[in-house]
Amino acid sequence: MSKKSRLKKENRRLERRLCRLEQRNRKLKKRMKRLARGLEERGRTIASLQRKLERRRSGAADTAPALRAAAGKGSPALQHRNAWQRHAFLRERYEEHQRGGCERQRARELANRDLIGRFGDEAGYTAEQLESILT
């Protein structure tokens, strides 16, 4: 085989390889654009959910004084219901802090702090009470 024919053959091989690489490059660019659009959509969704969460938290903060005022008043059934709401809130926050990676004792303390923030100082528990409630 002559040198010229080997060079032509090598040239064709390189052209085919270049064509495959260009195709792959185009596919990767399309994929990058698609992923970027998905990322932007997720960012918008996260922002929307954060706004929604902040609205709910601010709404909950607005109702906390009313709940505190009603806690000492009313029938035994109402008092029982309020106590049950506080307990359910405490349990929910405790489990949330544990899922977040906190140890049991720290999760109890944080849940109690959340409870006090939501329902007032009179709603808090001692460390012994928290241990018996959240076991």
SEKE-523410 format. One record per residue (C-alpha): residue number from 0; x, y, z. Coordinates in nm, 4 decimals. Example, Ala and Ser with C-alpha at 12.3 -4.5 7.8 and 13.67 -1.06 7.14 Angstrom:
2
- 0,1.2300,-0.4500,0.7800
- 1,1.3670,-0.1060,0.7140
This chain:
135
- 0,0.0000,0.0000,0.0000
- 1,0.1391,0.3319,-0.0971
- 2,0.1895,0.6194,0.1362
- 3,-0.0751,0.8251,-0.0430
- 4,-0.3433,0.5574,-0.0034
- 5,-0.2580,0.5109,0.3647
- 6,-0.2900,0.8843,0.4184
- 7,-0.6287,0.8916,0.2400
- 8,-0.7495,0.6013,0.4510
- 9,-0.6275,0.7706,0.7696
- 10,-0.7919,1.0951,0.6603
- 11,-1.1306,0.9203,0.6064
- 12,-1.1023,0.7499,0.9442
- 13,-1.0309,1.0819,1.1145
- 14,-1.3188,1.2524,0.9301
- 15,-1.5607,0.9801,1.0465
- 16,-1.4310,1.0142,1.4006
- 17,-1.4679,1.3922,1.3815
- 18,-1.8256,1.3517,1.2580
- 19,-1.9099,1.1143,1.5480
- 20,-1.7539,1.3537,1.7974
- 21,-1.9484,1.6481,1.6551
- 22,-2.2724,1.4504,1.6789
- 23,-2.1948,1.3577,2.0359
- 24,-2.1111,1.7199,2.1122
- 25,-2.4481,1.8343,1.9718
- 26,-2.6309,1.5718,2.1783
- 27,-2.4480,1.6766,2.4931
- 28,-2.5268,2.0437,2.4302
- 29,-2.8965,1.9597,2.3898
- 30,-2.8867,1.7576,2.7091
- 31,-2.7184,2.0461,2.8934
- 32,-2.9891,2.2868,2.7760
- 33,-3.2621,2.0439,2.8839
- 34,-3.0994,1.9987,3.2256
- 35,-3.0573,2.3742,3.2657
- 36,-3.4283,2.4250,3.1931
- 37,-3.5125,2.1569,3.4491
- 38,-3.2861,2.3221,3.7025
- 39,-3.4504,2.6594,3.6462
- 40,-3.7931,2.4990,3.6905
- 41,-3.6833,2.3361,4.0158
- 42,-3.5466,2.6679,4.1361
- 43,-3.8810,2.8343,4.0681
- 44,-4.0616,2.5507,4.2473
- 45,-3.8328,2.5771,4.5493
- 46,-3.8808,2.9538,4.5650
- 47,-4.2570,2.9102,4.5424
- 48,-4.2582,2.6507,4.8200
- 49,-4.0388,2.8698,5.0398
- 50,-4.2759,3.1645,4.9947
- 51,-4.5688,2.9377,5.0788
- 52,-4.3906,2.8099,5.3904
- 53,-4.3099,3.1628,5.5050
- 54,-4.6731,3.2658,5.4588
- 55,-4.7857,2.9679,5.6656
- 56,-4.5285,3.0388,5.9357
- 57,-4.6289,3.4033,5.9549
- 58,-4.9940,3.2960,5.9706
- 59,-4.9123,3.0524,6.2510
- 60,-4.7263,3.3244,6.4377
- 61,-5.0304,3.5497,6.4097
- 62,-5.2592,3.2836,6.5615
- 63,-5.0233,3.1906,6.8477
- 64,-5.1392,3.4720,7.0838
- 65,-5.5017,3.3755,7.0267
- 66,-5.4230,3.0116,7.1008
- 67,-5.2387,3.1103,7.4189
- 68,-5.5290,3.3250,7.5325
- 69,-5.7782,3.0457,7.4664
- 70,-5.5653,2.7820,7.6379
- 71,-5.6556,2.8972,7.9867
- 72,-6.0223,2.9491,7.9073
- 73,-6.3089,2.7335,7.8051
- 74,-6.4426,2.3943,7.8824
- 75,-6.2357,2.0924,7.9828
- 76,-6.2893,1.9566,7.6327
- 77,-6.1332,2.2688,7.4836
- 78,-5.8422,2.2519,7.7259
- 79,-5.7948,1.8841,7.6393
- 80,-5.7989,1.9632,7.2680
- 81,-5.5409,2.2408,7.3124
- 82,-5.3185,2.0100,7.5170
- 83,-5.3481,1.7478,7.2419
- 84,-5.2510,2.0046,6.9767
- 85,-4.9449,2.1058,7.1780
- 86,-4.8462,1.7430,7.2250
- 87,-4.8917,1.6657,6.8534
- 88,-4.6866,1.9734,6.7625
- 89,-4.4123,1.8708,7.0063
- 90,-4.4019,1.5167,6.8630
- 91,-4.3936,1.6456,6.5045
- 92,-4.1084,1.8878,6.5736
- 93,-3.9148,1.6186,6.7659
- 94,-3.9386,1.3759,6.4748
- 95,-3.8435,1.6504,6.2300
- 96,-3.5301,1.7353,6.4278
- 97,-3.4377,1.3666,6.4492
- 98,-3.4752,1.3304,6.0724
- 99,-3.2481,1.6336,6.0461
- 100,-2.9734,1.4345,6.2192
- 101,-2.9973,1.5589,6.5791
- 102,-2.9410,1.3260,6.8702
- 103,-3.2429,1.2422,7.0870
- 104,-3.1644,1.4815,7.3717
- 105,-3.0860,1.7703,7.1371
- 106,-3.3988,1.6959,6.9280
- 107,-3.6091,1.7084,7.2478
- 108,-3.4607,2.0427,7.3468
- 109,-3.5159,2.1905,7.0019
- 110,-3.8737,2.0587,6.9866
- 111,-3.9450,2.2117,7.3287
- 112,-3.7996,2.5431,7.2100
- 113,-4.0253,2.5276,6.9020
- 114,-4.3239,2.4508,7.1267
- 115,-4.2491,2.7487,7.3503
- 116,-4.2100,2.9700,7.0444
- 117,-4.5439,2.8595,6.9064
- 118,-4.7589,2.8330,7.2214
- 119,-4.5762,3.0489,7.4771
- 120,-4.3642,2.9887,7.7886
- 121,-4.6411,2.8091,7.9754
- 122,-4.6418,2.5344,7.7102
- 123,-4.2802,2.4258,7.7750
- 124,-4.1738,2.1078,7.9530
- 125,-3.8858,2.0110,8.1797
- 126,-3.6144,1.7726,8.0577
- 127,-3.7685,1.4854,8.2599
- 128,-4.1139,1.5520,8.1192
- 129,-3.9753,1.5644,7.7661
- 130,-3.7971,1.2326,7.8187
- 131,-4.1166,1.0633,7.9371
- 132,-4.3278,1.2165,7.6597
- 133,-4.0833,1.1642,7.3726
- 134,-3.9536,0.8108,7.4179
